[in-house]
Structure formats: C-alpha cells, structure tokens
Amino acid sequence: MEFATGTVVSCTSSLRDLPALTGQRVHFHGAVHALRPMGGVSFLTLRTRRGLLQCVCPAGMDLPCEESAVEVTGTVRAEDRAPGGYELAAEEIRVLSSPAAPLSVSINKGPLRLGLDTELSLRPQVLRSPRRRAVFRIQEGICRAFRDHLQEQDFTEIHTPKIVHAGAEGGSNIFRLDYFGRKAFLAQSPQFYKQMMVSVFERVYEVGPVFRAEKHSTPRHLNEYTSMDFEMGYISSFRDIMETETGFLRRCMDLLGREYSAELALLGVELPKVDAIPCLRFDEAKALAAEKYGYAIRDPYDLEPEEEHAIGRYAKEEWGSDFVFVTHYPSKKRPFYAMDDPENPKYTLSFDLLFRGLEVTTGGQRIHDYAAQVSKMEARGMDAADFESYLMLHKHGAPPHGGLGIGLERLTMQLCGLDNVRLAALFPRDRTRLEP
C-alpha cells in the first residue's frame, strides 16, 4: 500500500544552490535553449525554471535538438564568463522529450524583432524568451509584495463573483451575457463585494480579473485585466488608503531589488524610489502642469492621457518622484459610491496614482451612510431598487471605509519600460483577440 505524504522527492538541483554545489556531481533538468559548437567542445544552454545554465559538453557527446526537455548530469564549477558565474561540466544528457517541430521564431539570438500581432499570435513560443519571461517573474514579485504587505496589515484575502447582475461602474463598457435566461454581466470591478465584506472582515483584498467592454485599441487598455484591490474599514480619512498603497510600493521595490535582481538587470529596469510620494489636488495638478508646459486645459473634469504624462513629468522634475497622487477628483467623473468632499461637494475624497505619467490606481473613500448613498443614486437618475443587495451594506450598518484598485498590467508595463500593456499580459484580450 502506498500513501501520499505531501513530499516531492526531486533528484535535480536548482540554480539557487549553485555556489554550494561547486565541485559536486549533480543533475539539472530543463529545456535546451541554445547549442553552440566551439571546436573540441559544445556549449549547451539549459533553460531552467529560474534562469539559464551553461553546460559544457565534450566532443563526441550526442546532443539533443533545441527545445528538447532533458536532464543533464555533470559537475558544477565556477566560471566567471558563464551566466551567473557557474557552469556544468556535462557528463550525461538524458532526453525526456523532443519537439515535433522547431520554434517559429528564434528566441536565443538577440532581441526579438516581431510586430505586436505576430508576437501575440506566437505567445506560447515567445514567452520562452528570457527577456519576455523576466517581465512575468517581475509581475509575480509585484503580486507577492501586495499579498505579503496586506497580510501583515491584517487584511483577509477574498474571492468575489465575476458573473454579476449589475455593473459596479455603470456605463456601456460592460460585457452582457445570458445567464440561464436571465440578464447578467461580467464584473467590471469587485467593488460592491469588497465593500460588503468590510462589515465582515474590516480589511479585505483580492487579486483577480475584471472586464471592460471598451472598443479601444490603445497601448494602455485591455478588455480583461488583473486588478489588485483592497478595501479597509474604520479609516479616519481617504489618505489612510494612500498611505497603505505607499507602504505596499515600498515593500514591492525592496522585494524586487533583493530577489529579482537578475530579471531587473536583464530588462535594464531602474526601480523607482518610494520613500515619499507627492500629493496634489486635481485642480492644482492640472493648473501647475499646464502653466509649466504651456498648454491649455481642455477638460476641467478629467485628466487626458497627455495631462497624466505632463503631471508625471512635473512630479519627476520638481520632487524627483516617479509617482504622484492626484486627489479630489470632480464628483461628475467619479462613481456613485465615491464620497463627496464635505468642504466642496463638487469634488470627491478620491485619488488616482500616476506612475511615470500613467494612471495605475484609482481609489478613495466610499459613502457609508444609507440615506446619503440613496440620495446620490437618485440625483444621478439611478433606481436604488436595482441595487438592493448592495445597499444592505449601508442599511444595516457600515463603518467609514475606502479602498482602491491597481491595474497589475499597467504597473508592470511602466516598471519594465514596455510600450504596450499587452506585453504585460500573458495572453492579452482586446477587441480582436481571443487566441491563444
């Protein structure tokens, strides 16, 4: 009789252990990334889960083709010229599987020079490129830091429905579907549910997909993206939300610098400083940037992409910051659940965070009073009866609360210096793409 005990016994080593393995005979498995004959020996580059390992193969050794899955046995030795400073003197190569066809694109001979459509169509192959893979290792680090920071701040992770009966943001940018004969939608945001859960857990967060049915084709939009959300109760001000996000960003950059240095170096990423993030009111930010860079303000109620870029540039030049909080957005352009500023109801206790000139976060304080929430709905021509389940939060008691949503792909794009948000999504969905 056999029993599973939860222990995976591996006979292969990891790149993390190379310094301690010097002089030892070990096994490594991975894919053959590249082969390079050099006179009496051949260099086989092995692509492992943590990076590339140079294997030196003696003359006469049978070599597998590129992209074969193999196990290489040999002795680890220090070599300054090898990636990571170590190489494997190969003694035996065991082929685990061989490809039926070569890759459609070369991923081991310098930068990939593909059109965006071609690259996305070949995504399962292109993602094997160390540079493309590095983007998503860094993205993993962002999510790790988000979870770790919020767990330490006593947040509870939740998972909310993605099939809903009403949109959280309203408008026409919502995917409709037939739910067993009833009208339903794909969630634009976990907003309603995370607010409801504030009265249960007080502090909650979620990392999950959201959907926007916008017929756009810009480098900054996706129809499905990953949102990192949190909501927290018993706040004294919407600034508590901004401080919590700043704490996450500080932890994130520290983690990336310590544990993802190889990926950062491969992409040439310079981590931003987040010791302190400047905060500007919406109207102040618009006026300062317009005056400094000599352009006219066209929309007094929102920020155009060019204005976001200008405000980001202003923050960098004036305070040396890649980030800037823009606060007190006009009520006209914020959702119905945004709390109005009691000092001037034309504005809200809300904010966006711009990173290198691009909005990556939207957040703020929510209305928690039942009468105030119903009144704002009615003022916008909404029927409160359509939101009966959501309003149970307010009717039966809710603490002062607020939260935010961070676009993971946008944050990754800006951090890695990518020119299109689709390159920060494993398998992006836009208005023309459903495959791969």
N, C-alpha and C positions, 0 to 999 in steps of 0.2 A: 504494500500500500504506500502511495506517495502523498505527500502533503505540501501544499504551497505555504511558505513561511514569510513571504514578503521580501526575501533577499535575492537580488540578482547577482549571480556569480559571473564575473567577467574576467576573461583571460587576457584582455587587451588593456593597453595603457592610455593615458591622457596626456595631451601636450602640457597641461599644468604641472605634471610631475617630472618633466624632462631634466631639470637640474639635479634632482635627487636620483635619477636613473642613470646618470653618466657612468659608463663602463659596464652596465648591466645588459644582459640579453633579454629583450622584451618583444612583445607583439603589439602592432598597431593596425587598426582597420580603418578603411576609408575608401574614397574613390580616387582613381588615377586622374589627377588634374592635368598633368603635363609629363611628357617624356622628352629627354634631351640627350642624345648620344654625344659623348665627348671623348673621342679616342678610345682608350682602353676601358673606360667605364661609361655608364649611363646614369643620368640623374632622373629619378622618378619623383615627381612632386605629388605627395599624398594629401588629399583634401579631407581633413577630419572635421569633427563637429565643432572644434574650437580654433581651427586655422590650418595653415599649410605646414607640412613636414617634408623636408628634403631627405630623400633616400638615395644612397649611393650604391648602385648595382654593379657588380663585377662583370667583366667580359664573359660571354657565354651563357649568362642567365637568361632564361626565357622570360620575356617581358609581355605583360598584357597590354591591350589597347587602351586608349584614353577612355575614361568614364566607366571602366570596369570596377566592380566592387571587389576589393582584395583585402587580404590580411598579410602584412609584411612582418617578418621576423628578422631581428638583427640586433646590433649593439649600438647603444646611444653614445655619441661622442660630441664634445664641444667643437664648434666650428663658427668662427666669427662671421664668415661670409654667408652662412646659411640663414634662412628666415628664423628669427627667434634665437639665433646663436647656437643651435644644436642641429645635428643631423643623425640619421640612422644608417649605419653600415649594413646594408641588406644582405641576408644570408639565404632567405627563402621567401618566395611570394606564392601565396595560395589564392587562386581566383575563386571568388564566391559567386559572381555572376558577370556576364559580358553583355554589352549593349547590342541590340539588333541593328542599330544604325548609328552613325556618328551624329554629333550635335549639328544643328543647322547654322550655328554661329560660333565663332571662336571666342572662348571666354578666358583664354590663358595667354593671349599675345597682345597685351596692352589694352588701352581704353576701348570700350565698346563704342562703336560709331554707328548707331542704329537710329532710324526715325522712331518717334514715340509709338506710332501704331504698330510697327514691326516688333519693337521691343515688348510691348504689352501682349501681342499675339503669341510671342515665343516665351512668355513669362516663366513657365516651369523650367526652361533651359537657362534663360538669362540669370535667374536668381542663384544659379550655381556660381556665378562670378563672385570672387571675394569682395569686390567693391559693392556690388548690389547686396550681397548677404550682410555686409557690415551695417548697412542702413537699418536692417531689421534686428540686428543684435543691439544697436543703439536704441531702437524703439522698445525692445524688451527691457532695457535698462530704465527707460522713462517710466514704463508701467510698474516695474519693481519698486522704484522710488516712490511712486504715487501710493501704491498699496502699503509699503512699509511705513511711510510717514503718517498716513491716516490711521493705520492700525495702532501706531504708537500714541496717536492723539485720541484713542478710544472710540474710533469710528467702527461701525459694523458694515461689512460688505453685504449688499443685497443684489437681487436679480429680478428685474421688473419685466412685465409683458411687452412684447414687441408687436402684438396684434391688439389694437385698441379700438374703442368705439368713438373717440373724438380726438382731434389733434391738439397738442399742447400749445402749438404756436399759432394755429389758425391759418388763414390764407389759403391759397390754391396749391402750395407746394407740398402736397400730401398724397401719398400713394393710396388709392382706393382698391378694395378687394371684396369679393363675395365670400362671406363667412357663413356657410350653410344657409344661404338665402337671406342673410342679414347684411346690412352695410357695415363695413369695418375698414380700418386703416392701418398702415404700418406706422409705428411710432416715430414722430419727429424728435422726440426727447423723452427721457424718463421723468420729466418734471413733476407731473401730478403725483406719481407714485413715490418719488423720493420725498416730496413734501408730506404726503400721508404718513410715511414711515418715521418722520421726525417725532411725531407724537408716540411712536412705539419705541424707537431706539435712541432718539435725540440726535445722534450723529450717524449718518449713513453715506456710503459711497458705492459707485458702480462703474465698471469698465465694460462697455457693450456697444453694439451697433445702433445707429439711428439712421433715418431715411428722409431724404428731401427730394421731392419730385420737381426739381427745378430744371428747366430746359436750357441749361447753360453749357458753355464749352470754354471754360476759363482755366488757367493753370492753378486756381485756388479752390475749386469746388469739386465735390464728389456727390453722387446721389446716395451712396451708402458710405458712412464713415464711422470711425470708432470715437465715442465720446467718453471722456473721463469726468464723471460727475461726482460732486458731493453736496450734501445739504446738512446744515447744522443748526440746532435749536438753542434757545436761550442766549442769543447774541445780544451784545449791547449796541452794535452798530454794524452796518454793512462792511465796515473796514475790518471787522473780525474775519470776514471771508477773504479779503485781500491779504491779510497777514498770514492766514493759513496757506494760501496758494504760494506766497513768497517763501514760507518755510519748506513747502514741497520742492520748489525750484532750487533752493539752496541744497537740499538733500540730493536732488537729482543730479546736479552738476558735480557734486562731491563724489557720488557713486560712479558716475560715468568716468570721471577723471581717475578713479582708483582701479576700477575693474574692467573698463572698456577702452583702455588707452591704445591698444593695438588697432581697434576699429576706428577710433578718432584719428589716429595717425594715418591710416590708410586713406581716409577721406579728406584729410587736411582740415579737420574741424577744430576751431578755436572755441573753447567753452566760454560762454558769457559770464560776467561777474553778476552775482545777485545778492550782494551784501545789503543793498537797499535799492528799492525801485521807486522812482519819482511818480507822483500822483498829480494829475492835472484835471480840473473840471473840463467838461466837454466844450463849453463855450470859450473858455480860456485857451484850451489847446488849439482849437480852430483859429482863433484870432492870432495867437503867437506865431503859429506856423505860416499863416497867410501873410502876416506882416514881414516875417524874416525872409520868406522865399518869393514874395512879390506876386501872389496870385489872388484872385477874387473868390470869395466864398459863395458857392452856388446853391448849396442845400443847407439851410440852417438847422435841419432836424436830424441829419445823419452824417456819417463820415464816408466819403467816396474813397475808393482804393488809393487814389493819388494823395488824398489828405492823410490817410493812415501812414503812407510812406513818408510824407513830409513831417508828420508829428514824430514818427520814429527817428527820423534824421535829426530833428530838433533835440530830442532826448539824448541822442548819442553825442551831438556836438556840445550841448550845454552841460550835461551831467555825466557823460561817458557811460551811459546805460543803454544796453540793447533792449531793455524792457521799459515800458511806461504804462501806468494805469490811467485810463481816461474815465472819469467818473461823472455822475449826474447827467445821464443821457435824457433827452426830452421824452416826456411821457408818451407823446404822439408816436414814437418809434419803438416803444418797449411793450412787451406783452401785458395782458390784463392783470396778471398776478404781481407785477412789479409795484413795489410800494412807492407812492409819490413822496417827494420831499415836503415835509410839513412847512418848511420855510418858503417854498415856492413850488406849488403843485404842478407847474409846467414841466418840472424836472423830476427825475426818479432817483431813488437811492440805489443806483446800479452802476455798473462799470464794464468796460472791456479792457483786456490786457493786450497790448500790441507788442510783438516781438520782431525786432528788425523790420518794422514798418508793416506788419501784417497782424490782423486780429486773430488771436489764438484762443481767447477765453471770453465768455460772456457770463456775467453773474450779478448778484445784488441781493438786496433784502426783499422778502415777499410780504404780501398782505396776509396778516394772520387773523384779522377781525372779520367775523361773518358779515356784518352789515356793510362794512367798508368794501369787502370783496364783491358782494352782490351789487352794491351801488356802482362800482366801477364797471362791472359787466353790463349793467343796464345802460350806463352812459355811452357804452360802445355799441349799443344795439344788440347785445347778446342776450339769449334767454337762459337765465340761471337754471331752469329746469333741465337743460341739456347737460348740466354739469353736476347733477345731484350727488353722485358718488364722490366726486372730488370735493364738493362743498361740505361733506360730512366732516372733513378735517377742521374746517372753520366753525361749523355749527356746534360741534361737541368739544371745542377747546383746543387751541394750538398755541404753542409758545412763539415769541418773536423768533424768526428764523430766516435763513437765507442760504444761498449756495451758488454753484457755478457749474459750467460745462467747459471742458478743454478739448479742442479738436486734436486728437493724437496725431493724425497725419500731417496737419498743418504745423504743429510743434516740431515734428520730426523733419519735415521739409525745411523749415527755417534753420534748425540746428545743423542739419547736414549740408546746407547750401545747395539744395536741389532747386531746379527751375520749374518743376511741375509737381503738384500734390499727388498725382497718380503714381509717381515714382516712390512715394512713401506709403503706398498701399500694396500689399502682396498681390492681390488680384482685384484691381480697381473696377468699380462700377460707375459708369457715366451713362449719358442718354443713348449711346450707341453700342455699349459693350456689355455683353452677358457671358462671354467666354474669354479666356479659360476660367 
